Amino acid sequence: MQDLDNLAKILLEKGKIATPKALRIIKEKNLLDKVLKLNEDLINEKVLERIFEKKIEIRREKERVLGEEYEVKLKIKNAEVKHVERKPSDFISYFNSRYFLIQQMLIKRVNPISISNIKKTRNDEISLIGMVYDVRTTASGNKIIELEDPTGKISCMITKNSENDLIREADNILKDGVIGIRGIFKNNYVFITELIRPNIPITKELNKLDVPISAVFISDIHVGSIDFLEHLFKKFVSWINSKEAEDVKYIFVAGDLVDGIGIYLTQDRDLTIKSGEKQYKYLVNLLREIPDNIKIVVQPGNHDIIGNLEPQNTLKETPLNNLPNIIFGTNPCWVSLDKLKILMYHGYSYDDLIRELPSIRHEGYRNPCLPMIEVLKRRHLAPIYGSSLAIPEQRDQLVIEEPPDIFHSGHLHTVGITNYKNILVINSGTFQARTKYQEMLGHIPHPGIFVKINLQTMDSKLINLN
Ligand SMILES: [Fe+2]
């Protein structure tokens, strides 16, 4: 059998140049004689496939041992996305569903009475669960919070003389959030003494897999943008094919796979590929180099061509469907690997959260886990209604009904990993260079850095391709 250098030399003598991958195929399938008879001078995988009219299987350069050896059951739970005309009553059932789902999380800890019963109770001390209808600061510095439940509405107050912790919490109350409070009812106001968020229970266990496999978390590839760093993405694909990644069985991609078209005015100027279909095709060619036994779970982000109403539908209708190893998720979606539950959400709501919450306003972009922790505390992926253009479904599918084991987002283009109450919180960076828009806002992205998690130990590793 010819070695690769020799093969390349023989081909070159006949005026033909073969790509490294094509060379390997020619060697493995013993195709030299046939290739020498071809008219083409440049021999690549596609030429071989076309000429021989069947997909040529490529043997991996190395034996994948770990990733192939262990079987893990993967299930995906996608959001239901229906496109029907909305009526005003849809919004009522949507907010009622949000209220009841979060009320269930709070009820044991709060022991509430309904708002309509507050005036009837003889107790001065009361507890209630309400959705924030309005929150404002008075001229004298007190915070007024209007809370409502399905029975009515009531004004609550956190006075400026309250304890510092309570005042800090009050500054971070958002409209449409569901919270529990304890307080004293006097003069038609509830004077709040304690504020209770649904949060993640302290009893949440740290789950792990029983087998030594790893997953890689990426997002925000932005194929088609002038700032797409193709060389870094190719490095990523080579890394996936390297010894260091032999235990990697899954790649999770949390949205913005392509840059899209018409996402903002003048985007046309910032695109190298000006058709959505072609952007996905380009990505498909890059992803083809990833071995089929590695499953790639993809969900859309606000740049993907699927509309940005959340929940967003899957990318099944795109050319990604031509790849055998893609698993299509909605945004948001839940993936389970045996007992391990992974919540994927692109993160479109985080911009508004960072702007609205004083506690994360300065650090939110630099430390992308901060807005993610805020949504976990509130048990809702887009707590400010309107920030993520939520579809008013019968059931609010952006409520975090159960605590995940891994919470994966993107969108902010910076990398972060942290453990919050036994949830591994991951924001996975980008493959796009700093855009003019980010420069204007002073944001510094982290391109080419991604996260690898050993799912048996839950140890995390940042891989820097720069
Ligand atoms: Fe993005």
Residues whose N, C-alpha, C, O or C-beta is under 5 A from the ligand:
A	BS01	LIG	D220 D256 H411
